[in-house]
C-alpha cells in the first residue's frame, strides 16, 4: 500500500564459499520514485507512494540485480494468516504469513506490515520486530490463537503445539 516502507536485501553469491548479505554495500535505485523511492541513508529501504509498478535495482561492485514492486491503492478485501489451524513441534521455530486478498483476485505478502500476537505466549511466542514478524516458537504443549492486525484488519488462525 502507499505510504509504507519495505526493506529489500541484497545477497551476493560466489563461485566458492557461502552467500553474503551485501545490502549495506549496495546502491539501490528505483525506476519510478513516485511509486517507490529508495532511501539513500538506509540501504535497501524503499518508501511507497502512488499506485503503480516500479523496478528496484541493486548494484554492488558493478554487479546489478533487480526486482519489481507493485503499489496498490486499494484496501484488501480480506487478510489470511497461514499456515492455518496447523500443528507445530515444541522447541522449533515456525513462520506465519499474512496475505492480503484484493478485489481483482490478486494477493500480496503483508507479513512485515502486520502486528503479531499469540493469545497464549506460554504455548507459543510470536515475534513482532522488523525482519522477524510472524516468526514463532513453540514453547510447550497446548493451543493458542495467532493474530495478525494489518492496517485495521484482524486475521487469526489456531495453532497447536505438540
PyMOL CGO cylinders between C-alpha atoms (Angstrom):
from pymol import cmd
from pymol.cgo import CYLINDER

trace = [
    CYLINDER, 0.00, 0.00, 0.00, 1.03, 3.67, -0.30, 0.3, 1, 1, 1, 1, 1, 1,
    CYLINDER, 1.03, 3.67, -0.30, 2.90, 5.44, 2.50, 0.3, 1, 1, 1, 1, 1, 1,
    CYLINDER, 2.90, 5.44, 2.50, 4.69, 2.34, 3.74, 0.3, 1, 1, 1, 1, 1, 1,
    CYLINDER, 4.69, 2.34, 3.74, 8.28, 1.18, 3.96, 0.3, 1, 1, 1, 1, 1, 1,
    CYLINDER, 8.28, 1.18, 3.96, 9.63, -2.06, 2.57, 0.3, 1, 1, 1, 1, 1, 1,
    CYLINDER, 9.63, -2.06, 2.57, 13.11, -3.46, 3.02, 0.3, 1, 1, 1, 1, 1, 1,
    CYLINDER, 13.11, -3.46, 3.02, 14.97, -5.15, 0.18, 0.3, 1, 1, 1, 1, 1, 1,
    CYLINDER, 14.97, -5.15, 0.18, 18.03, -7.29, 0.85, 0.3, 1, 1, 1, 1, 1, 1,
    CYLINDER, 18.03, -7.29, 0.85, 20.98, -7.86, -1.49, 0.3, 1, 1, 1, 1, 1, 1,
    CYLINDER, 20.98, -7.86, -1.49, 22.60, -11.28, -1.25, 0.3, 1, 1, 1, 1, 1, 1,
    CYLINDER, 22.60, -11.28, -1.25, 25.82, -11.96, -3.16, 0.3, 1, 1, 1, 1, 1, 1,
    CYLINDER, 25.82, -11.96, -3.16, 26.53, -15.49, -4.31, 0.3, 1, 1, 1, 1, 1, 1,
    CYLINDER, 26.53, -15.49, -4.31, 30.04, -16.60, -5.14, 0.3, 1, 1, 1, 1, 1, 1,
    CYLINDER, 30.04, -16.60, -5.14, 31.60, -19.41, -7.16, 0.3, 1, 1, 1, 1, 1, 1,
    CYLINDER, 31.60, -19.41, -7.16, 33.06, -20.66, -3.89, 0.3, 1, 1, 1, 1, 1, 1,
    CYLINDER, 33.06, -20.66, -3.89, 32.10, -20.17, -0.25, 0.3, 1, 1, 1, 1, 1, 1,
    CYLINDER, 32.10, -20.17, -0.25, 28.84, -19.13, 1.33, 0.3, 1, 1, 1, 1, 1, 1,
    CYLINDER, 28.84, -19.13, 1.33, 26.48, -16.37, 0.15, 0.3, 1, 1, 1, 1, 1, 1,
    CYLINDER, 26.48, -16.37, 0.15, 26.80, -13.00, 1.87, 0.3, 1, 1, 1, 1, 1, 1,
    CYLINDER, 26.80, -13.00, 1.87, 24.37, -10.22, 2.73, 0.3, 1, 1, 1, 1, 1, 1,
    CYLINDER, 24.37, -10.22, 2.73, 25.78, -7.12, 0.96, 0.3, 1, 1, 1, 1, 1, 1,
    CYLINDER, 25.78, -7.12, 0.96, 22.80, -4.82, 1.50, 0.3, 1, 1, 1, 1, 1, 1,
    CYLINDER, 22.80, -4.82, 1.50, 24.85, -2.15, 3.30, 0.3, 1, 1, 1, 1, 1, 1,
    CYLINDER, 24.85, -2.15, 3.30, 27.33, -2.02, 0.38, 0.3, 1, 1, 1, 1, 1, 1,
    CYLINDER, 27.33, -2.02, 0.38, 24.66, -1.90, -2.35, 0.3, 1, 1, 1, 1, 1, 1,
    CYLINDER, 24.66, -1.90, -2.35, 23.33, 1.16, -4.17, 0.3, 1, 1, 1, 1, 1, 1,
    CYLINDER, 23.33, 1.16, -4.17, 19.58, 0.87, -4.72, 0.3, 1, 1, 1, 1, 1, 1,
    CYLINDER, 19.58, 0.87, -4.72, 17.66, 2.76, -7.41, 0.3, 1, 1, 1, 1, 1, 1,
    CYLINDER, 17.66, 2.76, -7.41, 14.01, 2.89, -8.42, 0.3, 1, 1, 1, 1, 1, 1,
    CYLINDER, 14.01, 2.89, -8.42, 12.70, 3.12, -11.97, 0.3, 1, 1, 1, 1, 1, 1,
    CYLINDER, 12.70, 3.12, -11.97, 9.81, 5.28, -10.70, 0.3, 1, 1, 1, 1, 1, 1,
    CYLINDER, 9.81, 5.28, -10.70, 10.39, 7.23, -7.48, 0.3, 1, 1, 1, 1, 1, 1,
    CYLINDER, 10.39, 7.23, -7.48, 6.74, 8.37, -7.44, 0.3, 1, 1, 1, 1, 1, 1,
    CYLINDER, 6.74, 8.37, -7.44, 5.73, 4.74, -6.91, 0.3, 1, 1, 1, 1, 1, 1,
    CYLINDER, 5.73, 4.74, -6.91, 8.67, 3.56, -4.79, 0.3, 1, 1, 1, 1, 1, 1,
    CYLINDER, 8.67, 3.56, -4.79, 11.53, 5.79, -3.67, 0.3, 1, 1, 1, 1, 1, 1,
    CYLINDER, 11.53, 5.79, -3.67, 14.80, 4.36, -2.40, 0.3, 1, 1, 1, 1, 1, 1,
    CYLINDER, 14.80, 4.36, -2.40, 16.29, 5.80, 0.78, 0.3, 1, 1, 1, 1, 1, 1,
    CYLINDER, 16.29, 5.80, 0.78, 19.99, 6.58, 0.36, 0.3, 1, 1, 1, 1, 1, 1,
    CYLINDER, 19.99, 6.58, 0.36, 20.54, 6.88, 4.12, 0.3, 1, 1, 1, 1, 1, 1,
    CYLINDER, 20.54, 6.88, 4.12, 19.08, 3.41, 4.75, 0.3, 1, 1, 1, 1, 1, 1,
    CYLINDER, 19.08, 3.41, 4.75, 20.33, 0.99, 2.08, 0.3, 1, 1, 1, 1, 1, 1,
    CYLINDER, 20.33, 0.99, 2.08, 17.65, -1.44, 0.95, 0.3, 1, 1, 1, 1, 1, 1,
    CYLINDER, 17.65, -1.44, 0.95, 14.71, 0.56, 2.30, 0.3, 1, 1, 1, 1, 1, 1,
    CYLINDER, 14.71, 0.56, 2.30, 12.03, 1.82, -0.08, 0.3, 1, 1, 1, 1, 1, 1,
    CYLINDER, 12.03, 1.82, -0.08, 9.04, 4.03, 0.68, 0.3, 1, 1, 1, 1, 1, 1,
    CYLINDER, 9.04, 4.03, 0.68, 5.89, 3.60, -1.36, 0.3, 1, 1, 1, 1, 1, 1,
    CYLINDER, 5.89, 3.60, -1.36, 3.99, 6.45, -2.96, 0.3, 1, 1, 1, 1, 1, 1,
    CYLINDER, 3.99, 6.45, -2.96, 1.30, 6.42, -5.63, 0.3, 1, 1, 1, 1, 1, 1,
    CYLINDER, 1.30, 6.42, -5.63, -0.25, 3.24, -7.04, 0.3, 1, 1, 1, 1, 1, 1,
    CYLINDER, -0.25, 3.24, -7.04, 1.77, 1.64, -9.84, 0.3, 1, 1, 1, 1, 1, 1,
    CYLINDER, 1.77, 1.64, -9.84, 4.78, -0.53, -10.56, 0.3, 1, 1, 1, 1, 1, 1,
    CYLINDER, 4.78, -0.53, -10.56, 8.49, 0.13, -10.30, 0.3, 1, 1, 1, 1, 1, 1,
    CYLINDER, 8.49, 0.13, -10.30, 11.69, -1.81, -10.68, 0.3, 1, 1, 1, 1, 1, 1,
    CYLINDER, 11.69, -1.81, -10.68, 14.18, -1.71, -7.81, 0.3, 1, 1, 1, 1, 1, 1,
    CYLINDER, 14.18, -1.71, -7.81, 17.78, -2.24, -8.93, 0.3, 1, 1, 1, 1, 1, 1,
    CYLINDER, 17.78, -2.24, -8.93, 20.62, -3.00, -6.55, 0.3, 1, 1, 1, 1, 1, 1,
    CYLINDER, 20.62, -3.00, -6.55, 24.22, -2.58, -7.67, 0.3, 1, 1, 1, 1, 1, 1,
    CYLINDER, 24.22, -2.58, -7.67, 27.35, -3.61, -5.79, 0.3, 1, 1, 1, 1, 1, 1,
    CYLINDER, 27.35, -3.61, -5.79, 30.89, -3.65, -7.25, 0.3, 1, 1, 1, 1, 1, 1,
    CYLINDER, 30.89, -3.65, -7.25, 29.50, -3.40, -10.79, 0.3, 1, 1, 1, 1, 1, 1,
    CYLINDER, 29.50, -3.40, -10.79, 27.04, -6.29, -10.47, 0.3, 1, 1, 1, 1, 1, 1,
    CYLINDER, 27.04, -6.29, -10.47, 23.33, -5.46, -10.65, 0.3, 1, 1, 1, 1, 1, 1,
    CYLINDER, 23.33, -5.46, -10.65, 20.11, -7.31, -9.95, 0.3, 1, 1, 1, 1, 1, 1,
    CYLINDER, 20.11, -7.31, -9.95, 16.54, -6.12, -9.93, 0.3, 1, 1, 1, 1, 1, 1,
    CYLINDER, 16.54, -6.12, -9.93, 13.08, -6.95, -8.71, 0.3, 1, 1, 1, 1, 1, 1,
    CYLINDER, 13.08, -6.95, -8.71, 9.69, -5.37, -9.12, 0.3, 1, 1, 1, 1, 1, 1,
    CYLINDER, 9.69, -5.37, -9.12, 7.38, -3.74, -6.61, 0.3, 1, 1, 1, 1, 1, 1,
    CYLINDER, 7.38, -3.74, -6.61, 3.66, -3.08, -7.06, 0.3, 1, 1, 1, 1, 1, 1,
    CYLINDER, 3.66, -3.08, -7.06, 1.90, -0.41, -5.00, 0.3, 1, 1, 1, 1, 1, 1,
    CYLINDER, 1.90, -0.41, -5.00, -1.85, -0.85, -4.72, 0.3, 1, 1, 1, 1, 1, 1,
    CYLINDER, -1.85, -0.85, -4.72, -4.11, 1.98, -3.62, 0.3, 1, 1, 1, 1, 1, 1,
    CYLINDER, -4.11, 1.98, -3.62, -6.98, -0.40, -2.83, 0.3, 1, 1, 1, 1, 1, 1,
    CYLINDER, -6.98, -0.40, -2.83, -7.51, -1.77, 0.64, 0.3, 1, 1, 1, 1, 1, 1,
    CYLINDER, -7.51, -1.77, 0.64, -7.55, -5.56, 0.88, 0.3, 1, 1, 1, 1, 1, 1,
    CYLINDER, -7.55, -5.56, 0.88, -10.94, -7.27, 0.98, 0.3, 1, 1, 1, 1, 1, 1,
    CYLINDER, -10.94, -7.27, 0.98, -9.56, -9.90, 3.34, 0.3, 1, 1, 1, 1, 1, 1,
    CYLINDER, -9.56, -9.90, 3.34, -6.38, -10.99, 5.09, 0.3, 1, 1, 1, 1, 1, 1,
    CYLINDER, -6.38, -10.99, 5.09, -5.47, -14.64, 5.58, 0.3, 1, 1, 1, 1, 1, 1,
    CYLINDER, -5.47, -14.64, 5.58, -2.91, -15.98, 8.07, 0.3, 1, 1, 1, 1, 1, 1,
    CYLINDER, -2.91, -15.98, 8.07, -1.06, -19.13, 7.04, 0.3, 1, 1, 1, 1, 1, 1,
    CYLINDER, -1.06, -19.13, 7.04, -0.39, -21.84, 7.92, 0.3, 1, 1, 1, 1, 1, 1,
    CYLINDER, -0.39, -21.84, 7.92, -3.89, -22.16, 9.29, 0.3, 1, 1, 1, 1, 1, 1,
    CYLINDER, -3.89, -22.16, 9.29, -5.05, -24.46, 12.07, 0.3, 1, 1, 1, 1, 1, 1,
    CYLINDER, -5.05, -24.46, 12.07, -1.76, -26.32, 12.00, 0.3, 1, 1, 1, 1, 1, 1,
    CYLINDER, -1.76, -26.32, 12.00, 0.16, -28.48, 14.49, 0.3, 1, 1, 1, 1, 1, 1,
    CYLINDER, 0.16, -28.48, 14.49, 3.70, -27.40, 15.37, 0.3, 1, 1, 1, 1, 1, 1,
    CYLINDER, 3.70, -27.40, 15.37, 6.57, -29.09, 17.18, 0.3, 1, 1, 1, 1, 1, 1,
    CYLINDER, 6.57, -29.09, 17.18, 7.60, -27.84, 20.59, 0.3, 1, 1, 1, 1, 1, 1,
    CYLINDER, 7.60, -27.84, 20.59, 11.06, -26.29, 20.69, 0.3, 1, 1, 1, 1, 1, 1,
    CYLINDER, 11.06, -26.29, 20.69, 11.10, -25.48, 16.97, 0.3, 1, 1, 1, 1, 1, 1,
    CYLINDER, 11.10, -25.48, 16.97, 10.85, -22.22, 15.03, 0.3, 1, 1, 1, 1, 1, 1,
    CYLINDER, 10.85, -22.22, 15.03, 7.88, -21.59, 12.76, 0.3, 1, 1, 1, 1, 1, 1,
    CYLINDER, 7.88, -21.59, 12.76, 6.90, -18.83, 10.34, 0.3, 1, 1, 1, 1, 1, 1,
    CYLINDER, 6.90, -18.83, 10.34, 3.42, -17.37, 9.91, 0.3, 1, 1, 1, 1, 1, 1,
    CYLINDER, 3.42, -17.37, 9.91, 2.48, -15.23, 6.91, 0.3, 1, 1, 1, 1, 1, 1,
    CYLINDER, 2.48, -15.23, 6.91, -0.23, -12.65, 6.30, 0.3, 1, 1, 1, 1, 1, 1,
    CYLINDER, -0.23, -12.65, 6.30, -1.58, -12.48, 2.76, 0.3, 1, 1, 1, 1, 1, 1,
    CYLINDER, -1.58, -12.48, 2.76, -3.83, -9.65, 1.59, 0.3, 1, 1, 1, 1, 1, 1,
    CYLINDER, -3.83, -9.65, 1.59, -6.58, -10.51, -0.90, 0.3, 1, 1, 1, 1, 1, 1,
    CYLINDER, -6.58, -10.51, -0.90, -7.78, -7.73, -3.23, 0.3, 1, 1, 1, 1, 1, 1,
    CYLINDER, -7.78, -7.73, -3.23, -10.94, -7.23, -5.30, 0.3, 1, 1, 1, 1, 1, 1,
    CYLINDER, -10.94, -7.23, -5.30, -9.11, -8.10, -8.53, 0.3, 1, 1, 1, 1, 1, 1,
    CYLINDER, -9.11, -8.10, -8.53, -8.18, -11.53, -7.03, 0.3, 1, 1, 1, 1, 1, 1,
    CYLINDER, -8.18, -11.53, -7.03, -4.54, -10.51, -6.68, 0.3, 1, 1, 1, 1, 1, 1,
    CYLINDER, -4.54, -10.51, -6.68, -2.64, -11.14, -3.47, 0.3, 1, 1, 1, 1, 1, 1,
    CYLINDER, -2.64, -11.14, -3.47, 0.36, -9.71, -1.66, 0.3, 1, 1, 1, 1, 1, 1,
    CYLINDER, 0.36, -9.71, -1.66, 2.50, -10.78, 1.27, 0.3, 1, 1, 1, 1, 1, 1,
    CYLINDER, 2.50, -10.78, 1.27, 1.94, -8.21, 4.02, 0.3, 1, 1, 1, 1, 1, 1,
    CYLINDER, 1.94, -8.21, 4.02, 3.59, -10.16, 6.84, 0.3, 1, 1, 1, 1, 1, 1,
    CYLINDER, 3.59, -10.16, 6.84, 6.01, -7.32, 7.66, 0.3, 1, 1, 1, 1, 1, 1,
    CYLINDER, 6.01, -7.32, 7.66, 3.15, -4.77, 7.74, 0.3, 1, 1, 1, 1, 1, 1,
    CYLINDER, 3.15, -4.77, 7.74, 1.15, -6.52, 10.47, 0.3, 1, 1, 1, 1, 1, 1,
    CYLINDER, 1.15, -6.52, 10.47, 1.26, -6.55, 14.26, 0.3, 1, 1, 1, 1, 1, 1,
    CYLINDER, 1.26, -6.55, 14.26, 1.53, -10.14, 15.53, 0.3, 1, 1, 1, 1, 1, 1,
    CYLINDER, 1.53, -10.14, 15.53, 0.37, -11.64, 18.85, 0.3, 1, 1, 1, 1, 1, 1,
    CYLINDER, 0.37, -11.64, 18.85, -0.21, -15.05, 20.43, 0.3, 1, 1, 1, 1, 1, 1,
    CYLINDER, -0.21, -15.05, 20.43, -3.18, -15.49, 22.77, 0.3, 1, 1, 1, 1, 1, 1,
    CYLINDER, -3.18, -15.49, 22.77, -1.13, -17.87, 24.93, 0.3, 1, 1, 1, 1, 1, 1,
    CYLINDER, -1.13, -17.87, 24.93, 2.56, -16.97, 25.00, 0.3, 1, 1, 1, 1, 1, 1,
    CYLINDER, 2.56, -16.97, 25.00, 3.20, -19.87, 27.38, 0.3, 1, 1, 1, 1, 1, 1,
    CYLINDER, 3.20, -19.87, 27.38, 2.38, -22.20, 24.45, 0.3, 1, 1, 1, 1, 1, 1,
    CYLINDER, 2.38, -22.20, 24.45, 3.82, -20.22, 21.52, 0.3, 1, 1, 1, 1, 1, 1,
    CYLINDER, 3.82, -20.22, 21.52, 5.58, -16.89, 21.32, 0.3, 1, 1, 1, 1, 1, 1,
    CYLINDER, 5.58, -16.89, 21.32, 5.45, -14.84, 18.14, 0.3, 1, 1, 1, 1, 1, 1,
    CYLINDER, 5.45, -14.84, 18.14, 7.83, -12.05, 17.25, 0.3, 1, 1, 1, 1, 1, 1,
    CYLINDER, 7.83, -12.05, 17.25, 6.69, -8.62, 16.12, 0.3, 1, 1, 1, 1, 1, 1,
    CYLINDER, 6.69, -8.62, 16.12, 10.04, -6.96, 15.43, 0.3, 1, 1, 1, 1, 1, 1,
    CYLINDER, 10.04, -6.96, 15.43, 11.11, -5.85, 11.93, 0.3, 1, 1, 1, 1, 1, 1,
    CYLINDER, 11.11, -5.85, 11.93, 12.64, -8.70, 9.93, 0.3, 1, 1, 1, 1, 1, 1,
    CYLINDER, 12.64, -8.70, 9.93, 11.18, -11.21, 12.41, 0.3, 1, 1, 1, 1, 1, 1,
    CYLINDER, 11.18, -11.21, 12.41, 7.47, -10.51, 12.09, 0.3, 1, 1, 1, 1, 1, 1,
    CYLINDER, 7.47, -10.51, 12.09, 5.37, -13.66, 12.11, 0.3, 1, 1, 1, 1, 1, 1,
    CYLINDER, 5.37, -13.66, 12.11, 8.25, -15.83, 13.34, 0.3, 1, 1, 1, 1, 1, 1,
    CYLINDER, 8.25, -15.83, 13.34, 7.08, -18.06, 16.18, 0.3, 1, 1, 1, 1, 1, 1,
    CYLINDER, 7.08, -18.06, 16.18, 8.49, -20.57, 18.61, 0.3, 1, 1, 1, 1, 1, 1,
    CYLINDER, 8.49, -20.57, 18.61, 6.59, -23.49, 20.16, 0.3, 1, 1, 1, 1, 1, 1,
    CYLINDER, 6.59, -23.49, 20.16, 7.26, -23.38, 23.91, 0.3, 1, 1, 1, 1, 1, 1,
    CYLINDER, 7.26, -23.38, 23.91, 5.04, -26.04, 25.48, 0.3, 1, 1, 1, 1, 1, 1,
    CYLINDER, 5.04, -26.04, 25.48, 2.22, -28.41, 24.51, 0.3, 1, 1, 1, 1, 1, 1,
    CYLINDER, 2.22, -28.41, 24.51, -1.13, -26.66, 24.11, 0.3, 1, 1, 1, 1, 1, 1,
    CYLINDER, -1.13, -26.66, 24.11, -3.29, -24.43, 21.94, 0.3, 1, 1, 1, 1, 1, 1,
    CYLINDER, -3.29, -24.43, 21.94, -3.12, -20.76, 21.06, 0.3, 1, 1, 1, 1, 1, 1,
    CYLINDER, -3.12, -20.76, 21.06, -4.57, -18.29, 18.62, 0.3, 1, 1, 1, 1, 1, 1,
    CYLINDER, -4.57, -18.29, 18.62, -2.19, -16.34, 16.40, 0.3, 1, 1, 1, 1, 1, 1,
    CYLINDER, -2.19, -16.34, 16.40, -3.46, -12.89, 15.46, 0.3, 1, 1, 1, 1, 1, 1,
    CYLINDER, -3.46, -12.89, 15.46, -2.22, -10.54, 12.76, 0.3, 1, 1, 1, 1, 1, 1,
    CYLINDER, -2.22, -10.54, 12.76, -3.56, -6.98, 12.77, 0.3, 1, 1, 1, 1, 1, 1,
    CYLINDER, -3.56, -6.98, 12.77, -2.90, -5.47, 9.37, 0.3, 1, 1, 1, 1, 1, 1,
    CYLINDER, -2.90, -5.47, 9.37, -3.89, -1.83, 8.89, 0.3, 1, 1, 1, 1, 1, 1,
    CYLINDER, -3.89, -1.83, 8.89, -7.07, -2.32, 10.89, 0.3, 1, 1, 1, 1, 1, 1,
    CYLINDER, -7.07, -2.32, 10.89, -7.96, -5.76, 9.50, 0.3, 1, 1, 1, 1, 1, 1,
    CYLINDER, -7.96, -5.76, 9.50, -7.73, -8.60, 12.03, 0.3, 1, 1, 1, 1, 1, 1,
    CYLINDER, -7.73, -8.60, 12.03, -6.87, -12.13, 10.89, 0.3, 1, 1, 1, 1, 1, 1,
    CYLINDER, -6.87, -12.13, 10.89, -6.43, -15.17, 13.14, 0.3, 1, 1, 1, 1, 1, 1,
    CYLINDER, -6.43, -15.17, 13.14, -5.52, -18.83, 13.00, 0.3, 1, 1, 1, 1, 1, 1,
    CYLINDER, -5.52, -18.83, 13.00, -5.32, -21.59, 15.57, 0.3, 1, 1, 1, 1, 1, 1,
    CYLINDER, -5.32, -21.59, 15.57, -2.03, -23.23, 16.44, 0.3, 1, 1, 1, 1, 1, 1,
    CYLINDER, -2.03, -23.23, 16.44, -1.43, -26.42, 18.38, 0.3, 1, 1, 1, 1, 1, 1,
    CYLINDER, -1.43, -26.42, 18.38, 1.98, -27.23, 19.81, 0.3, 1, 1, 1, 1, 1, 1,
    CYLINDER, 1.98, -27.23, 19.81, 2.85, -30.91, 20.35, 0.3, 1, 1, 1, 1, 1, 1,
]
cmd.load_cgo(trace, "trace")
